[in-house]
Amino acid sequence: MENLDAARLQMAFTLAFHIIFACIGMVMPFFMVVSHYKWLKTRNKIYLTLTKSWQKGVAIFFVTGAVSGTALSFELGLLWPEFMKHAGPIIGMPFSLEGAAFFVEAIALGFYLYGWNKLNERFHWITGVIIGISGVASGILVVSANGWMNAPSGFDYINGEFLNIDPVAAFLNPAWFTQALHMILAAFTATGFAVGGVHAYQIYKKRNIALHKKAFKIAVTFGAIAAILQPISGDISAKDIAQRQPVKLAAMEAHYDTEKGAPLYIGGIVNEETQEVKYKIAIPKALSFLSFGDFDAEVKGLNDFPKDTHPPVAITHYAFQTMVGLGTILLLAGIIFLLSYKKKHWMDTKKYWLLFILLAPAGFIALEAGWVVTEVGRQPWIIYNIMKTKDAVTPMPGMIYSFYMYLFLYTILAVVVTWLMQRQIKVLNKTSVEL
């Protein structure tokens, strides 16, 4: 395995793990504070038990997110030194602000965890809200840095040098808003359905139904609303990509030839050698409309761009199809959930709970697929149209051993977190029975 491939695998693997920990740590505080608010209003002990259980989950994912995020920070410098040499002074602002947001989140978490019966109840609850807001702010700031890689701005690139640096313009790059909006909604969707699925399983097994129903409703309410809003965000993102990164759009749709009134492909198997997509469903003129708001608009195909600037088409296309397909399923599940507030008898059937159990991992699969589209679809560039990934990698040999080490450590981390969460659910069930 070449050094570049090993570095890419290590970065992809650690990012794939971190994004799960980070999203749960970012979103779960909102579940916690809603449950806490209901406890303050109703004094129903079930909500108190649920709040204290969820706060332990927040603490666990805060720590694992911090550890995996720190590793990623080091990897940026160790694996991609040429990138950081030039990008560091330009996008240092969102990273430093993210550190400040993390610091605020850590302080608020300390107040929240140890503030029971010590702080004013309203102030104690507010510290929980601060945890959630700080977590979302951290996510937005990190995504802003990634947006800059897709839409470089805030500098002049003259004769291979980065001059006239404007950190604010780099921070507020053309891609930051669309990517941040899409990512935050994806995080709420994935975490809402994942947490809801865990509680749905407990209900399916008839364990402490009263508590788990309350938990399920809180979590999936967030997930359902985010899933219903996500297509709006997706439409904004698609139009933005069509303008700024037409080659990525072409790869997402496996669209090889430029044409007006371009069709939208659903599914299909890509043959990159023959430039064909077999077994797809083609919706006439839909790609032109979704990309430019005009059924007859021209959509550029991959063949209009130099071949050495093409992303891996099959991977990008399959990832995009996975993201959209699962997103659509979660949207429909969200509608079913909201309708079940009126059709309460649905919750008395096993099929209802089985649906949400099966969908528990779907949001995170879609989220991971979305990041594959973002990162793989930008290749071969690490800074779009400025620096190629192969020119940014470290010249140091032996990266494959570093990859194996991270693979081993992150596997252990995943096993430990899974064990901790399983133990927490057992403790929650036991506590609930005693209540």
C-alpha angles and dihedrals in degrees: 000000000000122000092248093053092048092049091048092049093049093049093045093047096048092044091050090055096041095050091061094049092043096049094049091046090049098048106032094070087067091055088048096051093046090053089045091051090052089051091053091049101041105021086219105159092215089069091049091051091047093048093051091047093050092047089061089052090049090052093049094050092042089059096043091045090051093049096047092042092052089052090053091051091056091045092058090062099034099044100031107031096152090054094050092045090066103021097046097075090044103047098026090107099069091044093051091046089049088056090053091049090050090051091052090047092052093050092047091048090053091051091047098047095047099029099084110124089355104074132052106276095237093047090046090054091047090057087059090052089051090054090057096043092047091049093052090046090053090051093049092049094051092047089051089061090050090047089057089058088057095040109026112202141146097068144061117242107212124167092339094311129114106227139169093028118201109185093190093054089047091050092049093046120161093260101046099088098045093045094044093048092048092046096048093049089047091051092052092045095048096043094042094054094039094052091040090052092054091053091042088058091054090050090047088055090046095241115152093330097184094058097041093048090056090048092046093052094050095048099042093045088064092043095047095049091047092047091052092049094045097083089060089054090045091054091051090049093048093052090047092051091047089059101040106026108025092161090058090050090051091051092047089057096032085236109166105169127056112241144156117243090023116196124237114237121219112196119330137147115260122223105191094188096056093030091232134135110207129195093016129141109233120204107200117243092348096119091054091050096045092047101043108006090247124102091211099043119130116250116197117231129216092258089068090067131065110271093234089063095054116114119225095284102198095049093046093047095048092046091050092049091049092050095048095041095051091041090056092049091050091049090055091046089051090054090049090052094050091047090052089069086072098030095052093167088073088072089060092066126085091220090065094055093040089057093058092042090056091046094051095101096033096089094053092046088053091046092051090047089052091055090050088055091049097046104030091039089059094055138150083034128076088181105029112253090346112068130015121224093238090058093053100051122108116263090217112114127226099054089142090071090051089052092051090049093052090045090055095045096046092047089055090047091052092049092049094048091048091051092048092051093047090051090049092054091051090050090048092053092048093048091048092052090052091051 
